[in-house]
Amino acid sequence: GAAAARALIADRVSVVVGFICTEAVEAALPLLTEAGIPTITPGVRTATLTDGRERSGFLVYRTAPRADAERDAVAHILSERWRKEFFAIVDDGTIYGRELAESLRASAELQKLEPVFKDTFRPQLDNQVGLAGRLKRAGATHVFVGGDRSDIAILARDAKGMDYVLTIAGGEALRAENSTVPLAEGTLMVGLPRWADIASPQALQALKAAEVLPDGYVLPAYAAAQTALAASEKGDVNAALAKERFETVLGPFSFDGKGDLDTSFYRLFRFDGSDFQEVE
């Protein structure tokens, strides 16, 4: 990171787009900031990167979601959507699962909503009949599971085996891994879209013409580069990034006082048996 920063400073760049590694960007920022060069990262999600911006003075902007954006989205989307449902909240005891579940619980509590059931279950079992039975006895019609795809798939299978109609929701881990038990149709996920699904047709056509697949960081980096180029045309790049709104292939970008995007990409999806489709 420091070596990259020195090379960029020597080349007299006006703005930097890049870094997907926390350690690398943290090594580069002191040097780039001292040289007055703002950095836009489309990959680093660590919350402290921008939380400490006021203290550090680093000229850093983030187009990637924050590490805590997923749990905020779970809390906001589901507490609003399940306001009139008999919902439960369970987690697998991991830091990831517990933070998602606790965020939803706290949000529901603020809105004076009380889950009919809360529990921590044992993950990676061959069956979740016990958990399904406890949810059924509690009268839950909906449950958020802070856990992985495998446990959610097994819970759905076992609930169905009990003739128990249960709507199950999870986080973006549902997209990240496969499971030996097929995921049930109708399973809900609060997660990020595939970038190619929301990118402008013109950008996808341009990438196709250049024989570049729109996978991984391609489209987020494309949008961050568009932001950097547009800000460069304003003269004072840092001032423009702090105040302006920029049109990109992924929609409009603007930053809050910390340097994070002021909009969230997280959405609600439903599994149709083969893929996740966005819920209107």
C-alpha positions as CSV (number, residue, x, y, z in Angstrom):
1,G,0.0,0.0,0.0
2,A,2.7,2.5,0.9
3,A,4.7,1.6,-2.2
4,A,1.7,2.1,-4.4
5,A,1.0,5.5,-2.7
6,R,4.6,6.7,-3.4
7,A,4.4,5.6,-7.0
8,L,1.1,7.4,-7.5
9,I,2.4,10.6,-5.7
10,A,5.4,10.5,-8.0
11,D,3.1,10.3,-11.0
12,R,1.2,13.4,-9.7
13,V,-2.3,11.8,-9.8
14,S,-5.2,13.9,-8.7
15,V,-7.4,11.1,-7.3
16,V,-6.9,7.4,-6.6
17,V,-9.4,4.6,-7.2
18,G,-8.7,1.2,-5.7
19,F,-7.7,-1.0,-2.7
20,I,-9.7,-4.0,-1.7
21,C,-7.5,-4.8,1.4
22,T,-7.9,-2.9,4.7
23,E,-4.2,-3.2,5.5
24,A,-3.1,-1.8,2.1
25,V,-5.4,1.2,2.1
26,E,-4.4,2.0,5.7
27,A,-0.8,2.0,4.7
28,A,-1.4,4.2,1.7
29,L,-3.8,6.8,3.2
30,P,-1.3,8.8,5.4
31,L,0.9,9.3,2.4
32,L,-1.8,10.1,-0.1
33,T,-3.6,12.5,2.3
34,E,-0.4,14.3,3.0
35,A,0.0,14.8,-0.7
36,G,-3.6,16.1,-0.9
37,I,-4.8,13.1,-3.0
38,P,-8.3,11.7,-2.2
39,T,-8.8,7.9,-2.4
40,I,-12.1,6.2,-3.5
41,T,-12.2,2.5,-2.5
42,P,-14.8,0.2,-4.1
43,G,-13.7,-2.8,-2.0
44,V,-12.8,-2.1,1.7
45,R,-15.8,-2.6,3.9
46,T,-14.1,-2.2,7.4
47,A,-16.3,0.3,9.3
48,T,-13.4,1.9,11.1
49,L,-11.9,3.1,7.8
50,T,-14.5,6.0,7.6
51,D,-15.5,6.1,11.3
52,G,-12.1,7.5,12.2
53,R,-12.0,9.9,9.3
54,E,-12.7,13.0,11.3
55,R,-9.9,12.2,13.8
56,S,-7.4,11.0,11.1
57,G,-8.2,13.6,8.5
58,F,-7.7,10.9,5.8
59,L,-9.1,11.9,2.4
60,V,-11.0,8.6,1.9
61,Y,-14.3,7.8,0.3
62,R,-16.0,4.5,0.1
63,T,-18.3,3.2,-2.6
64,A,-18.3,-0.4,-1.1
65,P,-21.0,-1.2,1.6
66,R,-19.8,-0.8,5.2
67,A,-19.3,-3.9,7.2
68,D,-22.3,-3.0,9.3
69,A,-24.5,-2.2,6.4
70,E,-25.9,-5.7,6.1
71,R,-27.2,-5.8,9.7
72,D,-28.7,-2.3,9.4
73,A,-30.5,-3.4,6.2
74,V,-31.8,-6.6,7.9
75,A,-33.2,-4.5,10.8
76,H,-34.8,-1.8,8.6
77,I,-36.3,-4.1,5.8
78,L,-37.6,-6.9,8.0
79,S,-38.9,-4.8,10.9
80,E,-41.0,-2.8,8.5
81,R,-42.1,-5.7,6.4
82,W,-43.0,-8.0,9.3
83,R,-44.8,-5.4,11.4
84,K,-48.1,-7.4,11.4
85,E,-46.5,-10.9,11.4
86,F,-45.8,-13.4,14.2
87,F,-42.1,-13.4,13.7
88,A,-39.2,-15.1,15.5
89,I,-35.5,-14.3,15.6
90,V,-32.8,-17.1,15.9
91,D,-29.1,-17.2,15.4
92,D,-26.3,-19.8,15.3
93,G,-24.2,-18.3,18.0
94,T,-21.5,-17.0,15.7
95,I,-20.5,-13.3,15.8
96,Y,-21.9,-12.8,12.3
97,G,-25.2,-14.5,13.1
98,R,-25.7,-13.0,16.5
99,E,-25.0,-9.4,15.2
100,L,-27.6,-9.8,12.5
101,A,-30.2,-11.2,14.9
102,E,-29.5,-8.6,17.6
103,S,-29.8,-5.7,15.2
104,L,-33.2,-6.9,14.0
105,R,-34.3,-7.5,17.6
106,A,-33.2,-4.0,18.7
107,S,-34.9,-2.4,15.7
108,A,-38.2,-4.3,16.4
109,E,-38.0,-3.2,20.1
110,L,-37.7,0.4,19.1
111,Q,-40.9,0.1,17.1
112,K,-42.6,-1.7,20.0
113,L,-42.6,-5.0,18.2
114,E,-41.9,-8.2,20.1
115,P,-40.8,-11.5,18.5
116,V,-42.9,-14.5,19.6
117,F,-39.7,-16.5,19.9
118,K,-35.9,-15.9,20.3
119,D,-33.2,-18.5,20.5
120,T,-29.7,-19.6,19.7
121,F,-29.6,-22.9,17.9
122,R,-26.8,-25.4,17.4
123,P,-25.5,-25.1,13.8
124,Q,-24.3,-27.7,11.3
125,L,-26.6,-30.5,12.5
126,D,-28.1,-33.1,10.1
127,N,-31.6,-31.9,11.1
128,Q,-33.3,-28.9,12.8
129,V,-36.5,-30.7,13.8
130,G,-36.1,-29.5,17.4
131,L,-35.8,-25.8,16.3
132,A,-38.7,-26.2,13.8
133,G,-40.9,-27.7,16.6
134,R,-40.1,-24.9,19.0
135,L,-41.0,-22.3,16.4
136,K,-44.2,-24.0,15.6
137,R,-45.3,-24.2,19.2
138,A,-44.5,-20.5,19.6
139,G,-46.8,-19.7,16.7
140,A,-44.2,-18.1,14.5
141,T,-45.2,-17.7,10.9
142,H,-41.9,-15.9,9.9
143,V,-38.4,-16.4,11.2
144,F,-35.1,-14.6,10.6
145,V,-32.1,-16.9,10.9
146,G,-28.7,-15.4,11.6
147,G,-26.8,-18.3,10.1
148,D,-25.5,-20.0,6.9
149,R,-27.3,-21.4,3.9
150,S,-27.0,-25.0,5.0
151,D,-28.8,-24.5,8.3
152,I,-31.5,-22.4,6.7
153,A,-32.1,-25.0,4.0
154,I,-32.3,-27.8,6.7
155,L,-34.7,-25.8,8.8
156,A,-37.0,-25.2,5.8
157,R,-36.9,-28.9,4.9
158,D,-37.8,-30.0,8.4
159,A,-40.5,-27.4,8.8
160,K,-42.1,-28.6,5.6
161,G,-41.9,-32.2,6.8
162,M,-44.0,-31.2,9.8
163,D,-46.6,-29.6,7.5
164,Y,-45.6,-26.3,9.0
165,V,-45.8,-23.3,6.7
166,L,-42.9,-21.0,7.7
167,T,-41.4,-18.1,5.9
168,I,-37.6,-18.0,6.5
169,A,-35.2,-15.1,5.9
170,G,-31.5,-14.8,6.1
171,G,-28.6,-12.6,5.3
172,E,-26.3,-12.4,2.3
173,A,-24.5,-15.6,3.4
174,L,-27.4,-17.3,1.5
175,R,-25.8,-16.3,-1.7
176,A,-22.2,-17.1,-0.7
177,E,-22.3,-20.9,-0.3
178,N,-23.9,-24.1,-1.5
179,S,-25.5,-26.7,0.7
180,T,-26.2,-30.4,0.4
181,V,-29.9,-29.8,1.1
182,P,-31.5,-27.6,-1.6
183,L,-32.6,-24.2,-0.5
184,A,-36.4,-24.0,-0.3
185,E,-38.3,-21.9,-2.8
186,G,-39.6,-18.8,-1.2
187,T,-36.6,-18.3,1.2
188,L,-36.0,-14.6,1.7
189,M,-32.6,-12.9,1.6
190,V,-31.5,-9.4,2.6
191,G,-28.4,-8.9,0.5
192,L,-26.7,-7.1,-2.3
193,P,-27.8,-7.5,-5.9
194,R,-25.5,-8.9,-8.6
195,W,-24.0,-5.7,-10.0
196,A,-24.7,-6.7,-13.6
197,D,-28.4,-6.9,-12.7
198,I,-28.6,-3.2,-11.8
199,A,-25.9,-1.7,-14.1
200,S,-26.8,0.5,-17.0
201,P,-27.3,-1.4,-20.3
202,Q,-24.8,0.9,-22.0
203,A,-22.0,-0.1,-19.6
204,L,-22.8,-3.8,-20.0
205,Q,-22.6,-3.4,-23.8
206,A,-19.3,-1.5,-23.6
207,L,-17.8,-4.2,-21.4
208,K,-19.1,-6.9,-23.7
209,A,-17.5,-5.1,-26.7
210,A,-14.2,-5.0,-24.8
211,E,-14.6,-8.7,-23.9
212,V,-14.6,-7.9,-20.2
213,L,-16.9,-10.0,-18.0
214,P,-18.9,-7.8,-15.5
215,D,-17.9,-10.0,-12.5
216,G,-16.2,-9.3,-9.2
217,Y,-15.1,-5.7,-8.7
218,V,-15.4,-4.7,-12.4
219,L,-18.7,-2.7,-12.2
220,P,-18.0,-1.2,-8.7
221,A,-14.6,-0.1,-9.9
222,Y,-16.2,1.3,-13.1
223,A,-18.6,3.4,-11.1
224,A,-15.9,4.6,-8.7
225,A,-13.7,5.6,-11.7
226,Q,-16.6,7.5,-13.2
227,T,-17.0,9.3,-9.9
228,A,-13.3,10.1,-9.8
229,L,-13.2,11.4,-13.3
230,A,-16.3,13.6,-12.8
231,A,-14.9,15.0,-9.6
232,S,-11.6,15.8,-11.4
233,E,-13.4,18.0,-13.8
234,K,-14.6,20.2,-11.0
235,G,-11.1,21.4,-10.1
236,D,-11.0,20.7,-6.4
237,V,-11.5,17.0,-6.4
238,N,-11.9,16.6,-2.6
239,A,-14.4,19.4,-2.4
240,A,-16.4,17.9,-5.3
241,L,-16.4,14.4,-3.7
242,A,-17.6,15.9,-0.4
243,K,-20.5,17.8,-1.9
244,E,-21.5,16.7,-5.4
245,R,-23.7,14.0,-6.7
246,F,-22.3,11.8,-9.5
247,E,-24.1,9.7,-12.1
248,T,-22.6,6.2,-12.5
249,V,-23.3,2.9,-14.1
250,L,-24.7,1.7,-10.8
251,G,-26.9,4.8,-10.2
252,P,-26.2,8.1,-8.5
253,F,-23.3,8.3,-6.0
254,S,-22.9,10.9,-3.2
255,F,-21.1,10.7,0.1
256,D,-22.0,11.5,3.7
257,G,-19.8,13.3,6.2
258,K,-17.8,10.2,6.9
259,G,-17.1,9.5,3.2
260,D,-19.5,6.6,2.9
261,L,-22.2,6.4,0.2
262,D,-25.4,8.0,1.5
263,T,-27.6,5.2,-0.1
264,S,-27.7,1.5,0.5
265,F,-27.6,-1.2,-2.1
266,Y,-29.1,-3.8,0.1
267,R,-32.5,-5.2,-1.0
268,L,-34.9,-8.0,-0.2
269,F,-34.8,-11.1,-2.5
270,R,-36.9,-14.2,-2.8
271,F,-35.5,-17.6,-3.9
272,D,-37.4,-18.9,-6.9
273,G,-35.9,-22.4,-6.9
274,S,-32.9,-21.5,-8.9
275,D,-31.9,-17.9,-8.2
276,F,-32.8,-14.9,-6.0
277,Q,-35.2,-12.4,-7.5
278,E,-35.7,-9.0,-6.0
279,V,-39.0,-8.4,-4.1
280,E,-40.7,-5.3,-5.1
